[in-house]
Each structure stands twice: as structure tokens, then as C-alpha cells.
């Protein structure tokens, strides 16, 4: 089965577009994230069919679900392994005293605390 999303360096600088159009896939997600309906998007971009938009949305949703599962599994395994890795600083936000902070405040506090990386899984963000 042919994908409804394509990347072609000659079309929109290689950004993912809907097959046979110059409509960026991210435009669909921008519309949805802004609170607009699928119908409004389809009215604005008649070269994209409802089927194409739904397939792209489902693909992204499935990819996000798999990423969340992988991140959760990795975090669970890492936290169990932390005592075995004395050189590591694996810790949860709760353990690091960052519980309750969100968005920019969380990132700023993590950076100030010397974290080099942070993994977060927010299941309340439907289009992330």
C-alpha cells in the first residue's frame, strides 16, 4: 500500500507532504493543535482527501504510542538499573525535587540542576 505522506527534495524542500499535493503534513497537525476541526482543514486544502488526512493522523498517533511505550520501558529499566551504574545520575522528577513543575519552569530547573538530558512522557498532549 502506498503511503499518503511523501518526502521529495523537489517539493517543499523535502518536508513531508500529502502525496500528489504541495500541502505540508504538519499543516494538518498545526490546524488540529490550534483547535480547528478536520473539516476546516479539508475545506482549506481541497487537494487533501479526508482519507489521506485520517491515514496521516493515524500513522502519527501510532508512532507516538510506540514512542511512549518505548520511553516508559526505557525509564522503568533504567531506574531499576541505576544502582548498578554508580556513575549515572538517573532519577525521576519526584526524586530530583522537580515534581509539580511544568514546561519552561521544569526545563529551567533541570538545566540548573545540571541535567544533561531529560526524557518526558506526557500523555495529555494529543498531537505530540
C-alpha positions in Angstrom: 0.0 0.0 0.0 1.3 3.4 -1.0 1.9 5.9 1.8 -0.2 9.1 1.8 2.8 11.0 3.0 5.9 11.6 0.8 9.2 13.3 1.0 10.6 14.7 -2.2 13.5 17.1 -2.2 11.9 18.9 -5.2 8.7 19.5 -3.3 8.6 21.9 -0.3 12.3 21.3 0.4 11.8 17.7 1.2 9.4 18.3 4.1 6.6 15.6 4.4 3.7 16.4 2.2 0.5 14.7 1.3 1.0 12.6 -1.9 0.2 14.4 -5.1 0.0 17.8 -3.3 2.2 20.6 -2.0 0.4 20.6 1.3 2.7 20.0 4.3 1.5 17.3 6.6 2.5 19.4 9.6 -0.2 21.9 8.5 -2.9 19.3 9.4 -1.4 19.0 12.9 -1.0 22.7 13.2 -4.7 23.1 12.5 -5.7 20.4 15.0 -3.3 21.8 17.7 -4.9 25.2 17.2 -8.3 23.7 18.0 -9.6 23.7 14.4 -11.6 20.8 13.1 -10.6 18.3 10.4 -13.4 19.7 8.3 -11.9 23.2 8.5 -8.5 21.8 7.3 -10.1 19.9 4.5 -12.0 23.0 3.3 -8.8 25.0 3.3 -6.9 22.3 1.4 -9.2 20.6 -1.1 -6.4 18.6 -2.7 -6.1 16.6 0.5 -8.9 14.0 0.9 -10.4 13.0 4.3 -8.9 9.5 3.8 -5.5 11.0 3.3 -5.8 13.2 6.4 -7.1 10.3 8.6 -4.3 8.0 7.4 -1.6 10.6 8.3 -3.2 11.3 11.6 -3.5 7.5 12.5 0.1 7.0 11.4 1.4 9.7 13.7 -0.8 8.6 16.6 0.5 5.0 16.3 4.1 6.3 16.1 3.6 8.4 19.2 2.0 5.5 21.1 5.0 3.3 20.2 7.4 6.1 21.3 5.6 6.4 24.7 5.8 2.7 25.2 9.5 2.7 24.4 10.2 5.7 26.7 8.2 4.1 29.5 10.0 0.8 29.1 13.4 2.5 28.9 12.7 4.6 32.0 11.5 1.6 34.0 14.5 -0.4 33.1 16.9 2.5 33.6 15.5 3.2 37.1 15.9 -0.4 38.1 19.5 -0.4 36.7 20.5 2.9 38.3 22.0 1.3 41.5 24.2 -0.9 39.3 25.6 2.2 37.4 27.3 4.3 40.1 28.5 6.8 37.5 24.9 7.5 36.3 22.5 10.1 37.6 19.3 8.5 36.6 16.5 9.9 38.6 12.8 10.8 38.4 11.5 14.3 38.7 10.0 13.4 42.0 13.3 12.2 43.3 15.1 15.2 42.0 12.7 17.6 43.7 11.2 18.8 40.4 7.7 17.3 40.8 4.9 19.7 40.0 7.0 21.9 37.7 5.8 22.1 34.1 7.0 23.3 30.7 9.6 26.0 30.8 10.0 26.0 34.6 10.7 22.3 34.5 13.3 22.6 31.8 15.0 25.6 33.5 15.1 23.8 36.9 16.5 20.6 35.2 19.2 22.6 33.5 20.1 24.5 36.7 20.3 21.1 38.5 22.9 20.0 35.9 20.9 17.5 34.0 22.4 16.8 30.5 19.2 15.0 29.2 15.6 14.6 30.2 13.0 12.2 29.0 9.4 13.1 29.5 6.2 11.3 28.5 3.1 13.5 28.6 0.0 11.6 27.5 -2.2 14.7 27.8 -0.7 16.1 24.5 -2.9 14.5 21.8 -0.8 15.8 18.8 2.7 15.4 20.2 
